[in-house]
């Protein structure tokens, strides 16, 4: 006998919300290179600017990944809700299509 399939839609909602917050944080993050303008030591300023440049690229990649996982989470939730709705409709209609 096949095991029951159980989907925690509330958990999918929570994950989608958390990913949305993470996306917003990444999208509005502080650019480290801006902070370097207050440094008087050229070597330290260059190091922070290099870090900022690397971080901007990494943050962009992370942002793309978070957006993709968020979209997948939402579409998974929506698909399961749709299937659940269709199954409920079939049960209410006596199994007829």
Phi and psi restraints in degrees (range 20) as a CNS / XPLOR table:
assign (resid 1 and name C) (resid 2 and name N)
       (resid 2 and name CA) (resid 2 and name C) 1.0 -75.7 20.0 2
assign (resid 2 and name N) (resid 2 and name CA)
       (resid 2 and name C) (resid 3 and name N) 1.0 143.7 20.0 2
assign (resid 2 and name C) (resid 3 and name N)
       (resid 3 and name CA) (resid 3 and name C) 1.0 -70.5 20.0 2
assign (resid 3 and name N) (resid 3 and name CA)
       (resid 3 and name C) (resid 4 and name N) 1.0 154.9 20.0 2
assign (resid 3 and name C) (resid 4 and name N)
       (resid 4 and name CA) (resid 4 and name C) 1.0 -67.4 20.0 2
assign (resid 4 and name N) (resid 4 and name CA)
       (resid 4 and name C) (resid 5 and name N) 1.0 143.0 20.0 2
assign (resid 4 and name C) (resid 5 and name N)
       (resid 5 and name CA) (resid 5 and name C) 1.0 -94.7 20.0 2
assign (resid 5 and name N) (resid 5 and name CA)
       (resid 5 and name C) (resid 6 and name N) 1.0 122.1 20.0 2
assign (resid 5 and name C) (resid 6 and name N)
       (resid 6 and name CA) (resid 6 and name C) 1.0 -123.3 20.0 2
assign (resid 6 and name N) (resid 6 and name CA)
       (resid 6 and name C) (resid 7 and name N) 1.0 129.1 20.0 2
assign (resid 6 and name C) (resid 7 and name N)
       (resid 7 and name CA) (resid 7 and name C) 1.0 -120.0 20.0 2
assign (resid 7 and name N) (resid 7 and name CA)
       (resid 7 and name C) (resid 8 and name N) 1.0 127.9 20.0 2
assign (resid 7 and name C) (resid 8 and name N)
       (resid 8 and name CA) (resid 8 and name C) 1.0 -93.6 20.0 2
assign (resid 8 and name N) (resid 8 and name CA)
       (resid 8 and name C) (resid 9 and name N) 1.0 92.1 20.0 2
assign (resid 8 and name C) (resid 9 and name N)
       (resid 9 and name CA) (resid 9 and name C) 1.0 -65.5 20.0 2
assign (resid 9 and name N) (resid 9 and name CA)
       (resid 9 and name C) (resid 10 and name N) 1.0 -36.3 20.0 2
assign (resid 9 and name C) (resid 10 and name N)
       (resid 10 and name CA) (resid 10 and name C) 1.0 -62.9 20.0 2
assign (resid 10 and name N) (resid 10 and name CA)
       (resid 10 and name C) (resid 11 and name N) 1.0 -38.6 20.0 2
assign (resid 10 and name C) (resid 11 and name N)
       (resid 11 and name CA) (resid 11 and name C) 1.0 -66.5 20.0 2
assign (resid 11 and name N) (resid 11 and name CA)
       (resid 11 and name C) (resid 12 and name N) 1.0 -40.2 20.0 2
assign (resid 11 and name C) (resid 12 and name N)
       (resid 12 and name CA) (resid 12 and name C) 1.0 -61.5 20.0 2
assign (resid 12 and name N) (resid 12 and name CA)
       (resid 12 and name C) (resid 13 and name N) 1.0 -40.0 20.0 2
assign (resid 12 and name C) (resid 13 and name N)
       (resid 13 and name CA) (resid 13 and name C) 1.0 -61.9 20.0 2
assign (resid 13 and name N) (resid 13 and name CA)
       (resid 13 and name C) (resid 14 and name N) 1.0 -44.0 20.0 2
assign (resid 13 and name C) (resid 14 and name N)
       (resid 14 and name CA) (resid 14 and name C) 1.0 -62.7 20.0 2
assign (resid 14 and name N) (resid 14 and name CA)
       (resid 14 and name C) (resid 15 and name N) 1.0 -41.7 20.0 2
assign (resid 14 and name C) (resid 15 and name N)
       (resid 15 and name CA) (resid 15 and name C) 1.0 -64.1 20.0 2
assign (resid 15 and name N) (resid 15 and name CA)
       (resid 15 and name C) (resid 16 and name N) 1.0 -45.3 20.0 2
assign (resid 15 and name C) (resid 16 and name N)
       (resid 16 and name CA) (resid 16 and name C) 1.0 -61.1 20.0 2
assign (resid 16 and name N) (resid 16 and name CA)
       (resid 16 and name C) (resid 17 and name N) 1.0 -40.6 20.0 2
assign (resid 16 and name C) (resid 17 and name N)
       (resid 17 and name CA) (resid 17 and name C) 1.0 -65.3 20.0 2
assign (resid 17 and name N) (resid 17 and name CA)
       (resid 17 and name C) (resid 18 and name N) 1.0 -44.5 20.0 2
assign (resid 17 and name C) (resid 18 and name N)
       (resid 18 and name CA) (resid 18 and name C) 1.0 -63.1 20.0 2
assign (resid 18 and name N) (resid 18 and name CA)
       (resid 18 and name C) (resid 19 and name N) 1.0 -41.4 20.0 2
assign (resid 18 and name C) (resid 19 and name N)
       (resid 19 and name CA) (resid 19 and name C) 1.0 -65.1 20.0 2
assign (resid 19 and name N) (resid 19 and name CA)
       (resid 19 and name C) (resid 20 and name N) 1.0 -35.5 20.0 2
assign (resid 19 and name C) (resid 20 and name N)
       (resid 20 and name CA) (resid 20 and name C) 1.0 -63.2 20.0 2
assign (resid 20 and name N) (resid 20 and name CA)
       (resid 20 and name C) (resid 21 and name N) 1.0 -41.7 20.0 2
assign (resid 20 and name C) (resid 21 and name N)
       (resid 21 and name CA) (resid 21 and name C) 1.0 -65.0 20.0 2
assign (resid 21 and name N) (resid 21 and name CA)
       (resid 21 and name C) (resid 22 and name N) 1.0 -43.1 20.0 2
assign (resid 21 and name C) (resid 22 and name N)
       (resid 22 and name CA) (resid 22 and name C) 1.0 -62.0 20.0 2
assign (resid 22 and name N) (resid 22 and name CA)
       (resid 22 and name C) (resid 23 and name N) 1.0 -42.1 20.0 2
assign (resid 22 and name C) (resid 23 and name N)
       (resid 23 and name CA) (resid 23 and name C) 1.0 -60.2 20.0 2
assign (resid 23 and name N) (resid 23 and name CA)
       (resid 23 and name C) (resid 24 and name N) 1.0 -44.9 20.0 2
assign (resid 23 and name C) (resid 24 and name N)
       (resid 24 and name CA) (resid 24 and name C) 1.0 -63.3 20.0 2
assign (resid 24 and name N) (resid 24 and name CA)
       (resid 24 and name C) (resid 25 and name N) 1.0 -41.9 20.0 2
assign (resid 24 and name C) (resid 25 and name N)
       (resid 25 and name CA) (resid 25 and name C) 1.0 -62.4 20.0 2
assign (resid 25 and name N) (resid 25 and name CA)
       (resid 25 and name C) (resid 26 and name N) 1.0 -42.7 20.0 2
assign (resid 25 and name C) (resid 26 and name N)
       (resid 26 and name CA) (resid 26 and name C) 1.0 -68.1 20.0 2
assign (resid 26 and name N) (resid 26 and name CA)
       (resid 26 and name C) (resid 27 and name N) 1.0 -39.9 20.0 2
assign (resid 26 and name C) (resid 27 and name N)
       (resid 27 and name CA) (resid 27 and name C) 1.0 -68.2 20.0 2
assign (resid 27 and name N) (resid 27 and name CA)
       (resid 27 and name C) (resid 28 and name N) 1.0 -29.5 20.0 2
assign (resid 27 and name C) (resid 28 and name N)
       (resid 28 and name CA) (resid 28 and name C) 1.0 -110.6 20.0 2
assign (resid 28 and name N) (resid 28 and name CA)
       (resid 28 and name C) (resid 29 and name N) 1.0 20.7 20.0 2
assign (resid 28 and name C) (resid 29 and name N)
       (resid 29 and name CA) (resid 29 and name C) 1.0 -66.8 20.0 2
assign (resid 29 and name N) (resid 29 and name CA)
       (resid 29 and name C) (resid 30 and name N) 1.0 155.3 20.0 2
assign (resid 29 and name C) (resid 30 and name N)
       (resid 30 and name CA) (resid 30 and name C) 1.0 -73.0 20.0 2
assign (resid 30 and name N) (resid 30 and name CA)
       (resid 30 and name C) (resid 31 and name N) 1.0 136.1 20.0 2
assign (resid 30 and name C) (resid 31 and name N)
       (resid 31 and name CA) (resid 31 and name C) 1.0 -80.4 20.0 2
assign (resid 31 and name N) (resid 31 and name CA)
       (resid 31 and name C) (resid 32 and name N) 1.0 117.0 20.0 2
assign (resid 31 and name C) (resid 32 and name N)
       (resid 32 and name CA) (resid 32 and name C) 1.0 -62.1 20.0 2
assign (resid 32 and name N) (resid 32 and name CA)
       (resid 32 and name C) (resid 33 and name N) 1.0 -28.4 20.0 2
assign (resid 32 and name C) (resid 33 and name N)
       (resid 33 and name CA) (resid 33 and name C) 1.0 -66.7 20.0 2
assign (resid 33 and name N) (resid 33 and name CA)
       (resid 33 and name C) (resid 34 and name N) 1.0 -27.4 20.0 2
assign (resid 33 and name C) (resid 34 and name N)
       (resid 34 and name CA) (resid 34 and name C) 1.0 -67.0 20.0 2
assign (resid 34 and name N) (resid 34 and name CA)
       (resid 34 and name C) (resid 35 and name N) 1.0 -35.6 20.0 2
assign (resid 34 and name C) (resid 35 and name N)
       (resid 35 and name CA) (resid 35 and name C) 1.0 -67.3 20.0 2
assign (resid 35 and name N) (resid 35 and name CA)
       (resid 35 and name C) (resid 36 and name N) 1.0 -22.4 20.0 2
assign (resid 35 and name C) (resid 36 and name N)
       (resid 36 and name CA) (resid 36 and name C) 1.0 -70.5 20.0 2
assign (resid 36 and name N) (resid 36 and name CA)
       (resid 36 and name C) (resid 37 and name N) 1.0 -18.2 20.0 2
assign (resid 36 and name C) (resid 37 and name N)
       (resid 37 and name CA) (resid 37 and name C) 1.0 -64.0 20.0 2
assign (resid 37 and name N) (resid 37 and name CA)
       (resid 37 and name C) (resid 38 and name N) 1.0 -22.4 20.0 2
assign (resid 37 and name C) (resid 38 and name N)
       (resid 38 and name CA) (resid 38 and name C) 1.0 -87.1 20.0 2
assign (resid 38 and name N) (resid 38 and name CA)
       (resid 38 and name C) (resid 39 and name N) 1.0 -3.4 20.0 2
assign (resid 38 and name C) (resid 39 and name N)
       (resid 39 and name CA) (resid 39 and name C) 1.0 -87.5 20.0 2
assign (resid 39 and name N) (resid 39 and name CA)
       (resid 39 and name C) (resid 40 and name N) 1.0 131.0 20.0 2
assign (resid 39 and name C) (resid 40 and name N)
       (resid 40 and name CA) (resid 40 and name C) 1.0 -87.5 20.0 2
assign (resid 40 and name N) (resid 40 and name CA)
       (resid 40 and name C) (resid 41 and name N) 1.0 -19.3 20.0 2
assign (resid 40 and name C) (resid 41 and name N)
       (resid 41 and name CA) (resid 41 and name C) 1.0 -89.3 20.0 2
assign (resid 41 and name N) (resid 41 and name CA)
       (resid 41 and name C) (resid 42 and name N) 1.0 116.0 20.0 2
assign (resid 41 and name C) (resid 42 and name N)
       (resid 42 and name CA) (resid 42 and name C) 1.0 -55.2 20.0 2
assign (resid 42 and name N) (resid 42 and name CA)
       (resid 42 and name C) (resid 43 and name N) 1.0 -41.5 20.0 2
assign (resid 42 and name C) (resid 43 and name N)
       (resid 43 and name CA) (resid 43 and name C) 1.0 -63.6 20.0 2
assign (resid 43 and name N) (resid 43 and name CA)
       (resid 43 and name C) (resid 44 and name N) 1.0 -42.3 20.0 2
assign (resid 43 and name C) (resid 44 and name N)
       (resid 44 and name CA) (resid 44 and name C) 1.0 -66.0 20.0 2
assign (resid 44 and name N) (resid 44 and name CA)
       (resid 44 and name C) (resid 45 and name N) 1.0 -39.8 20.0 2
assign (resid 44 and name C) (resid 45 and name N)
       (resid 45 and name CA) (resid 45 and name C) 1.0 -63.1 20.0 2
assign (resid 45 and name N) (resid 45 and name CA)
       (resid 45 and name C) (resid 46 and name N) 1.0 -44.4 20.0 2
assign (resid 45 and name C) (resid 46 and name N)
       (resid 46 and name CA) (resid 46 and name C) 1.0 -63.5 20.0 2
assign (resid 46 and name N) (resid 46 and name CA)
       (resid 46 and name C) (resid 47 and name N) 1.0 -40.7 20.0 2
assign (resid 46 and name C) (resid 47 and name N)
       (resid 47 and name CA) (resid 47 and name C) 1.0 -63.3 20.0 2
assign (resid 47 and name N) (resid 47 and name CA)
       (resid 47 and name C) (resid 48 and name N) 1.0 -43.1 20.0 2
assign (resid 47 and name C) (resid 48 and name N)
       (resid 48 and name CA) (resid 48 and name C) 1.0 -68.2 20.0 2
assign (resid 48 and name N) (resid 48 and name CA)
       (resid 48 and name C) (resid 49 and name N) 1.0 -37.7 20.0 2
assign (resid 48 and name C) (resid 49 and name N)
       (resid 49 and name CA) (resid 49 and name C) 1.0 -64.9 20.0 2
assign (resid 49 and name N) (resid 49 and name CA)
       (resid 49 and name C) (resid 50 and name N) 1.0 -40.9 20.0 2
assign (resid 49 and name C) (resid 50 and name N)
       (resid 50 and name CA) (resid 50 and name C) 1.0 -63.4 20.0 2
assign (resid 50 and name N) (resid 50 and name CA)
       (resid 50 and name C) (resid 51 and name N) 1.0 -43.4 20.0 2
assign (resid 50 and name C) (resid 51 and name N)
       (resid 51 and name CA) (resid 51 and name C) 1.0 -60.0 20.0 2
assign (resid 51 and name N) (resid 51 and name CA)
       (resid 51 and name C) (resid 52 and name N) 1.0 -43.8 20.0 2
assign (resid 51 and name C) (resid 52 and name N)
       (resid 52 and name CA) (resid 52 and name C) 1.0 -60.8 20.0 2
assign (resid 52 and name N) (resid 52 and name CA)
       (resid 52 and name C) (resid 53 and name N) 1.0 -41.3 20.0 2
assign (resid 52 and name C) (resid 53 and name N)
       (resid 53 and name CA) (resid 53 and name C) 1.0 -63.9 20.0 2
assign (resid 53 and name N) (resid 53 and name CA)
       (resid 53 and name C) (resid 54 and name N) 1.0 -45.8 20.0 2
assign (resid 53 and name C) (resid 54 and name N)
       (resid 54 and name CA) (resid 54 and name C) 1.0 -63.4 20.0 2
assign (resid 54 and name N) (resid 54 and name CA)
       (resid 54 and name C) (resid 55 and name N) 1.0 -41.8 20.0 2
assign (resid 54 and name C) (resid 55 and name N)
       (resid 55 and name CA) (resid 55 and name C) 1.0 -65.0 20.0 2
assign (resid 55 and name N) (resid 55 and name CA)
       (resid 55 and name C) (resid 56 and name N) 1.0 -38.8 20.0 2
assign (resid 55 and name C) (resid 56 and name N)
       (resid 56 and name CA) (resid 56 and name C) 1.0 -60.3 20.0 2
assign (resid 56 and name N) (resid 56 and name CA)
       (resid 56 and name C) (resid 57 and name N) 1.0 -41.9 20.0 2
assign (resid 56 and name C) (resid 57 and name N)
       (resid 57 and name CA) (resid 57 and name C) 1.0 -66.9 20.0 2
assign (resid 57 and name N) (resid 57 and name CA)
       (resid 57 and name C) (resid 58 and name N) 1.0 -47.7 20.0 2
assign (resid 57 and name C) (resid 58 and name N)
       (resid 58 and name CA) (resid 58 and name C) 1.0 -62.7 20.0 2
assign (resid 58 and name N) (resid 58 and name CA)
       (resid 58 and name C) (resid 59 and name N) 1.0 -43.2 20.0 2
assign (resid 58 and name C) (resid 59 and name N)
       (resid 59 and name CA) (resid 59 and name C) 1.0 -61.6 20.0 2
assign (resid 59 and name N) (resid 59 and name CA)
       (resid 59 and name C) (resid 60 and name N) 1.0 -40.3 20.0 2
assign (resid 59 and name C) (resid 60 and name N)
       (resid 60 and name CA) (resid 60 and name C) 1.0 -62.1 20.0 2
assign (resid 60 and name N) (resid 60 and name CA)
       (resid 60 and name C) (resid 61 and name N) 1.0 -42.3 20.0 2
assign (resid 60 and name C) (resid 61 and name N)
       (resid 61 and name CA) (resid 61 and name C) 1.0 -65.2 20.0 2
assign (resid 61 and name N) (resid 61 and name CA)
       (resid 61 and name C) (resid 62 and name N) 1.0 -42.9 20.0 2
assign (resid 61 and name C) (resid 62 and name N)
       (resid 62 and name CA) (resid 62 and name C) 1.0 -62.8 20.0 2
assign (resid 62 and name N) (resid 62 and name CA)
       (resid 62 and name C) (resid 63 and name N) 1.0 -41.0 20.0 2
assign (resid 62 and name C) (resid 63 and name N)
       (resid 63 and name CA) (resid 63 and name C) 1.0 -61.0 20.0 2
assign (resid 63 and name N) (resid 63 and name CA)
       (resid 63 and name C) (resid 64 and name N) 1.0 -44.7 20.0 2
assign (resid 63 and name C) (resid 64 and name N)
       (resid 64 and name CA) (resid 64 and name C) 1.0 -60.0 20.0 2
assign (resid 64 and name N) (resid 64 and name CA)
       (resid 64 and name C) (resid 65 and name N) 1.0 -43.6 20.0 2
assign (resid 64 and name C) (resid 65 and name N)
       (resid 65 and name CA) (resid 65 and name C) 1.0 -65.4 20.0 2
assign (resid 65 and name N) (resid 65 and name CA)
       (resid 65 and name C) (resid 66 and name N) 1.0 -43.9 20.0 2
assign (resid 65 and name C) (resid 66 and name N)
       (resid 66 and name CA) (resid 66 and name C) 1.0 -63.2 20.0 2
assign (resid 66 and name N) (resid 66 and name CA)
       (resid 66 and name C) (resid 67 and name N) 1.0 -41.9 20.0 2
assign (resid 66 and name C) (resid 67 and name N)
       (resid 67 and name CA) (resid 67 and name C) 1.0 -62.4 20.0 2
assign (resid 67 and name N) (resid 67 and name CA)
       (resid 67 and name C) (resid 68 and name N) 1.0 -42.3 20.0 2
assign (resid 67 and name C) (resid 68 and name N)
       (resid 68 and name CA) (resid 68 and name C) 1.0 -65.5 20.0 2
assign (resid 68 and name N) (resid 68 and name CA)
       (resid 68 and name C) (resid 69 and name N) 1.0 -44.8 20.0 2
assign (resid 68 and name C) (resid 69 and name N)
       (resid 69 and name CA) (resid 69 and name C) 1.0 -66.3 20.0 2
assign (resid 69 and name N) (resid 69 and name CA)
       (resid 69 and name C) (resid 70 and name N) 1.0 -38.3 20.0 2
assign (resid 69 and name C) (resid 70 and name N)
       (resid 70 and name CA) (resid 70 and name C) 1.0 -61.8 20.0 2
assign (resid 70 and name N) (resid 70 and name CA)
       (resid 70 and name C) (resid 71 and name N) 1.0 -44.7 20.0 2
assign (resid 70 and name C) (resid 71 and name N)
       (resid 71 and name CA) (resid 71 and name C) 1.0 -63.5 20.0 2
assign (resid 71 and name N) (resid 71 and name CA)
       (resid 71 and name C) (resid 72 and name N) 1.0 -40.6 20.0 2
assign (resid 71 and name C) (resid 72 and name N)
       (resid 72 and name CA) (resid 72 and name C) 1.0 -64.8 20.0 2
assign (resid 72 and name N) (resid 72 and name CA)
       (resid 72 and name C) (resid 73 and name N) 1.0 -40.5 20.0 2
assign (resid 72 and name C) (resid 73 and name N)
       (resid 73 and name CA) (resid 73 and name C) 1.0 -62.1 20.0 2
assign (resid 73 and name N) (resid 73 and name CA)
       (resid 73 and name C) (resid 74 and name N) 1.0 -46.1 20.0 2
assign (resid 73 and name C) (resid 74 and name N)
       (resid 74 and name CA) (resid 74 and name C) 1.0 -65.8 20.0 2
assign (resid 74 and name N) (resid 74 and name CA)
       (resid 74 and name C) (resid 75 and name N) 1.0 -41.6 20.0 2
assign (resid 74 and name C) (resid 75 and name N)
       (resid 75 and name CA) (resid 75 and name C) 1.0 -69.3 20.0 2
assign (resid 75 and name N) (resid 75 and name CA)
       (resid 75 and name C) (resid 76 and name N) 1.0 -33.1 20.0 2
assign (resid 75 and name C) (resid 76 and name N)
       (resid 76 and name CA) (resid 76 and name C) 1.0 -64.5 20.0 2
assign (resid 76 and name N) (resid 76 and name CA)
       (resid 76 and name C) (resid 77 and name N) 1.0 -47.7 20.0 2
assign (resid 76 and name C) (resid 77 and name N)
       (resid 77 and name CA) (resid 77 and name C) 1.0 -57.6 20.0 2
assign (resid 77 and name N) (resid 77 and name CA)
       (resid 77 and name C) (resid 78 and name N) 1.0 -48.3 20.0 2
assign (resid 77 and name C) (resid 78 and name N)
       (resid 78 and name CA) (resid 78 and name C) 1.0 -62.4 20.0 2
assign (resid 78 and name N) (resid 78 and name CA)
       (resid 78 and name C) (resid 79 and name N) 1.0 -39.8 20.0 2
assign (resid 78 and name C) (resid 79 and name N)
       (resid 79 and name CA) (resid 79 and name C) 1.0 -65.2 20.0 2
assign (resid 79 and name N) (resid 79 and name CA)
       (resid 79 and name C) (resid 80 and name N) 1.0 -43.7 20.0 2
assign (resid 79 and name C) (resid 80 and name N)
       (resid 80 and name CA) (resid 80 and name C) 1.0 -67.2 20.0 2
assign (resid 80 and name N) (resid 80 and name CA)
       (resid 80 and name C) (resid 81 and name N) 1.0 -37.1 20.0 2
assign (resid 80 and name C) (resid 81 and name N)
       (resid 81 and name CA) (resid 81 and name C) 1.0 -64.8 20.0 2
assign (resid 81 and name N) (resid 81 and name CA)
       (resid 81 and name C) (resid 82 and name N) 1.0 -38.6 20.0 2
assign (resid 81 and name C) (resid 82 and name N)
       (resid 82 and name CA) (resid 82 and name C) 1.0 -65.6 20.0 2
assign (resid 82 and name N) (resid 82 and name CA)
       (resid 82 and name C) (resid 83 and name N) 1.0 -45.3 20.0 2
assign (resid 82 and name C) (resid 83 and name N)
       (resid 83 and name CA) (resid 83 and name C) 1.0 -61.6 20.0 2
assign (resid 83 and name N) (resid 83 and name CA)
       (resid 83 and name C) (resid 84 and name N) 1.0 -43.0 20.0 2
assign (resid 83 and name C) (resid 84 and name N)
       (resid 84 and name CA) (resid 84 and name C) 1.0 -60.6 20.0 2
assign (resid 84 and name N) (resid 84 and name CA)
       (resid 84 and name C) (resid 85 and name N) 1.0 -42.3 20.0 2
assign (resid 84 and name C) (resid 85 and name N)
       (resid 85 and name CA) (resid 85 and name C) 1.0 -63.8 20.0 2
assign (resid 85 and name N) (resid 85 and name CA)
       (resid 85 and name C) (resid 86 and name N) 1.0 -42.7 20.0 2
assign (resid 85 and name C) (resid 86 and name N)
       (resid 86 and name CA) (resid 86 and name C) 1.0 -65.6 20.0 2
assign (resid 86 and name N) (resid 86 and name CA)
       (resid 86 and name C) (resid 87 and name N) 1.0 -41.8 20.0 2
assign (resid 86 and name C) (resid 87 and name N)
       (resid 87 and name CA) (resid 87 and name C) 1.0 -65.3 20.0 2
assign (resid 87 and name N) (resid 87 and name CA)
       (resid 87 and name C) (resid 88 and name N) 1.0 -40.1 20.0 2
assign (resid 87 and name C) (resid 88 and name N)
       (resid 88 and name CA) (resid 88 and name C) 1.0 -63.7 20.0 2
assign (resid 88 and name N) (resid 88 and name CA)
       (resid 88 and name C) (resid 89 and name N) 1.0 -41.5 20.0 2
assign (resid 88 and name C) (resid 89 and name N)
       (resid 89 and name CA) (resid 89 and name C) 1.0 -63.2 20.0 2
assign (resid 89 and name N) (resid 89 and name CA)
       (resid 89 and name C) (resid 90 and name N) 1.0 -39.9 20.0 2
assign (resid 89 and name C) (resid 90 and name N)
       (resid 90 and name CA) (resid 90 and name C) 1.0 -65.9 20.0 2
assign (resid 90 and name N) (resid 90 and name CA)
       (resid 90 and name C) (resid 91 and name N) 1.0 -41.2 20.0 2
assign (resid 90 and name C) (resid 91 and name N)
       (resid 91 and name CA) (resid 91 and name C) 1.0 -65.7 20.0 2
assign (resid 91 and name N) (resid 91 and name CA)
       (resid 91 and name C) (resid 92 and name N) 1.0 -40.8 20.0 2
assign (resid 91 and name C) (resid 92 and name N)
       (resid 92 and name CA) (resid 92 and name C) 1.0 -67.0 20.0 2
assign (resid 92 and name N) (resid 92 and name CA)
       (resid 92 and name C) (resid 93 and name N) 1.0 -30.1 20.0 2
assign (resid 92 and name C) (resid 93 and name N)
       (resid 93 and name CA) (resid 93 and name C) 1.0 -89.9 20.0 2
assign (resid 93 and name N) (resid 93 and name CA)
       (resid 93 and name C) (resid 94 and name N) 1.0 10.5 20.0 2
assign (resid 93 and name C) (resid 94 and name N)
       (resid 94 and name CA) (resid 94 and name C) 1.0 78.7 20.0 2
assign (resid 94 and name N) (resid 94 and name CA)
       (resid 94 and name C) (resid 95 and name N) 1.0 19.8 20.0 2
assign (resid 94 and name C) (resid 95 and name N)
       (resid 95 and name CA) (resid 95 and name C) 1.0 83.5 20.0 2
assign (resid 95 and name N) (resid 95 and name CA)
       (resid 95 and name C) (resid 96 and name N) 1.0 0.3 20.0 2
assign (resid 95 and name C) (resid 96 and name N)
       (resid 96 and name CA) (resid 96 and name C) 1.0 -84.6 20.0 2
assign (resid 96 and name N) (resid 96 and name CA)
       (resid 96 and name C) (resid 97 and name N) 1.0 150.3 20.0 2
